[in-house]
Amino acid sequence: MKHWQKILLGLSLPAAILLAWWLATTYGDIPPQILPKPQSVLAVYGGEDASVLLGHLLISLWRVVQGFLLASLLGVVFGSLTGVSRVAKSILMPTLTAIRQIPMIAWIPLLILWCGIGEASKIAIIVLAAFFCVFVNTHAGIAETPENFLEVARLYRLSKLRTFFGVHLPSALPQILTGLQLGLGVSWMAVVASELISATSGIGYHMSDARVFMRSDIVIACMLVIGLVGIAMNTALALLFGLIAPWKPKGAHK
């Protein structure tokens, strides 16, 4: 199938949804507070509404950057420890596995009690949500280092540190990158969820505030922005990882 045909097929469903939306709001008896017309949503991206939305979006993105970087660092460190050390795995894995079973949203009330409704709670929620994506993939990649690679390292009498950086880490890099990509997506969802529940700024808060004033056009406009930003971040990260690990199968970056 040609590239342009794939693009057209990918756009066919959104186009059908948009057409159905326009027909329902133009010829149907649907209050604009429930479902606004597409042109009303489009108008949000211009004028004062756009500047307000952009301000909240930038706040959310900065929170994601901070939380994702911290989660990535912790995930790679702990995943590497449990991957190379049986003792560390025995100590850490049962507890981390138990914590991982608790839904991220269940932590939000407790983290708000501990950290308040300021920046600390938002970043903590992002870290908690993204950490396990990075940790699990890093652990799997390190633990699954081919035995013949390790035999060569032992043959050359490499130290444990040199074996880790020269054998374990390069071998696990594709899976680590996959964990980072998943972690970024989860970070974006986590920040929106936390802002919807308790915040005074951010795109999630902007949606909640718009709901109070029955501005469904702003709510839908924010939802579209959230989806598009998520796609943009995922695509950018996939392209970056394709350059970092060109030997990884192309489809695995997406």
C-alpha positions in Angstrom: 0.0 0.0 0.0 1.3 3.4 -1.0 2.1 6.0 1.6 -0.6 8.5 0.5 -3.1 5.7 0.6 -2.2 4.9 4.2 -2.6 8.6 5.1 -6.0 8.8 3.4 -7.2 5.6 5.2 -6.0 7.0 8.5 -7.9 10.3 8.0 -11.1 8.6 6.8 -12.4 7.8 10.3 -11.7 11.2 11.8 -13.4 12.8 8.7 -16.4 10.6 9.2 -16.7 11.5 12.9 -16.3 15.2 12.0 -19.1 14.9 9.4 -21.4 13.1 11.8 -20.7 15.7 14.5 -21.5 18.6 12.1 -24.7 17.0 10.9 -25.8 16.2 14.5 -25.2 19.8 15.7 -26.5 21.5 12.6 -29.7 19.5 12.0 -30.2 17.9 15.4 -31.8 19.3 18.5 -28.6 19.2 20.6 -28.0 22.0 23.1 -24.6 23.7 22.5 -23.7 23.2 26.2 -23.8 19.5 25.6 -22.2 19.3 22.1 -21.1 22.5 20.4 -20.7 22.9 16.7 -17.3 22.1 15.2 -16.8 25.7 14.2 -17.4 26.8 17.9 -14.6 24.5 19.0 -12.4 25.8 16.2 -13.0 29.4 17.4 -11.5 28.5 20.8 -8.1 28.3 19.0 -8.2 32.0 18.3 -8.3 35.1 20.4 -8.2 35.2 24.2 -9.3 31.6 24.6 -6.3 30.5 22.7 -3.8 32.4 24.8 -5.3 31.1 28.0 -5.3 27.5 26.7 -1.6 27.9 25.6 -0.6 29.2 29.0 -2.2 26.2 30.8 -0.7 23.8 28.2 2.9 25.1 28.8 2.4 24.6 32.6 1.3 21.0 32.0 4.2 20.3 29.7 6.8 21.7 32.1 5.3 19.4 34.8 5.6 16.4 32.4 9.3 17.3 31.6 10.2 17.4 35.3 8.3 14.3 36.3 9.3 12.2 33.3 13.0 13.0 33.7 13.0 12.0 37.4 10.9 8.8 36.7 13.3 7.9 33.8 16.3 8.2 36.1 14.8 6.2 38.9 13.4 3.6 36.5 16.7 3.0 34.8 18.7 2.9 38.0 16.3 0.5 39.8 15.7 -1.6 36.7 19.4 -2.0 36.2 20.0 -3.0 39.9 17.3 -5.7 39.8 18.5 -6.8 36.4 22.2 -7.4 37.3 21.8 -8.3 41.0 19.9 -11.2 42.4 20.1 -9.8 45.9 18.6 -6.4 44.7 15.9 -8.3 42.8 15.0 -10.3 45.9 14.8 -7.1 48.0 13.1 -4.7 45.6 10.9 -6.7 43.2 8.2 -8.0 45.6 7.6 -4.5 47.0 7.7 -2.8 43.7 5.4 -5.4 42.1 2.9 -4.9 44.9 3.0 -1.1 44.5 2.6 -1.5 40.7 -0.8 -3.2 41.2 -2.3 -0.1 42.8 -3.9 2.1 40.1 -2.2 5.4 39.6 -5.4 7.4 40.3 -5.7 5.7 43.7 -2.5 7.4 44.8 -3.7 10.9 44.0 -5.7 11.6 47.2 -2.8 10.4 49.4 -0.2 12.3 47.4 -2.3 15.5 47.7 -2.5 15.0 51.5 1.3 14.5 51.6 2.3 17.2 49.1 -0.6 19.6 48.9 -2.2 20.8 45.6 1.0 22.5 44.4 3.7 21.4 42.0 5.1 18.7 44.2 2.0 16.5 44.1 1.7 16.8 40.3 5.3 15.8 39.8 5.0 13.0 42.3 2.0 11.6 40.5 3.8 11.7 37.2 6.9 10.0 38.6 4.8 7.2 40.2 2.9 6.7 36.9 5.9 6.7 34.6 8.4 5.0 36.8 7.1 1.4 36.3 7.0 1.7 32.5 10.7 2.5 32.6 11.6 0.1 35.4 9.9 -3.0 34.0 11.4 -2.6 30.5 14.9 -1.8 31.9 14.8 -4.8 34.2 13.7 -7.1 31.4 16.3 -5.7 29.0 19.2 -6.0 31.5 18.1 -9.5 32.8 17.8 -10.8 29.2 21.3 -9.9 28.1 22.4 -12.9 25.9 24.6 -15.3 27.8 27.2 -15.5 25.0 27.7 -11.7 25.4 28.5 -12.2 29.0 30.8 -15.1 28.3 32.9 -12.9 26.1 33.0 -10.3 28.8 34.2 -12.9 31.3 36.7 -14.1 28.7 38.2 -10.6 28.5 38.0 -10.4 32.3 36.0 -7.2 32.3 35.0 -5.7 35.6 31.4 -5.7 36.7 31.2 -1.9 35.9 32.7 -2.3 32.4 30.5 -5.3 31.8 27.4 -3.3 32.7 28.2 -0.3 30.5 29.8 -2.3 27.7 27.5 -5.3 27.5 24.3 -5.1 29.6 23.4 -1.5 28.8 23.9 -1.6 25.0 22.0 -4.9 24.8 19.1 -3.6 26.8 19.0 -0.2 25.1 16.1 -1.0 22.7 13.9 -2.1 25.6 14.9 0.8 27.8 13.9 3.2 25.0 10.6 1.4 24.7 10.0 1.9 28.4 10.9 5.6 28.1 8.5 6.0 25.2 5.7 4.3 27.2 6.6 6.4 30.2 6.3 9.6 28.4 2.8 8.7 27.2 1.8 7.7 30.7 3.3 10.9 32.1 1.1 13.0 29.8 -2.0 11.1 30.9 -1.1 11.3 34.6 -0.6 15.1 34.6 -4.0 15.7 33.0 -5.7 13.3 35.5 -4.0 15.0 38.5 -4.9 18.5 37.2 -8.5 17.4 36.7 -8.8 16.3 40.3 -6.9 19.0 42.2 -5.0 21.9 40.6 -5.1 25.7 40.1 -3.4 25.6 36.7 -2.7 23.3 33.8 -4.7 22.0 30.9 -6.6 19.5 33.1 -7.6 22.3 35.4 -8.6 24.4 32.4 -11.0 21.6 31.3 -12.5 21.3 34.7 -13.0 25.0 35.0 -14.6 25.1 31.6 -17.0 22.3 32.6 -18.2 24.4 35.6 -19.1 27.2 33.2 -20.7 24.8 30.7 -18.1 25.7 28.1 -18.1 22.3 26.3 -16.4 24.0 23.3 -13.3 24.6 25.5 -13.5 21.1 27.0 -13.5 19.5 23.5 -10.8 21.9 22.3 -8.6 20.9 25.3 -9.2 17.2 24.6 -8.1 17.6 21.0 -5.0 19.4 22.1 -4.2 16.7 24.6 -4.5 14.1 21.9 -2.4 16.0 19.3 0.3 16.8 21.8 0.5 13.2 22.9 0.9 12.1 19.2 3.5 14.7 18.7 5.5 13.7 21.7 5.3 10.0 20.8 6.4 10.6 17.2 9.3 12.9 18.2 10.5 10.4 20.7 10.2 7.5 18.2 12.3 9.5 15.7 14.9 10.3 18.3 15.1 6.7 19.4 15.4 5.6 15.8 18.6 7.6 15.6 19.9 6.4 19.0 19.2 2.7 18.3 19.0 2.2 14.5 19.3 -1.6 14.9 16.0 -1.7 16.6 13.1 -2.9 14.4 11.4 0.1 12.8 7.9 -0.8 13.9 9.1 -1.1 17.6 9.7 2.7 17.8 6.0 3.5 17.1 
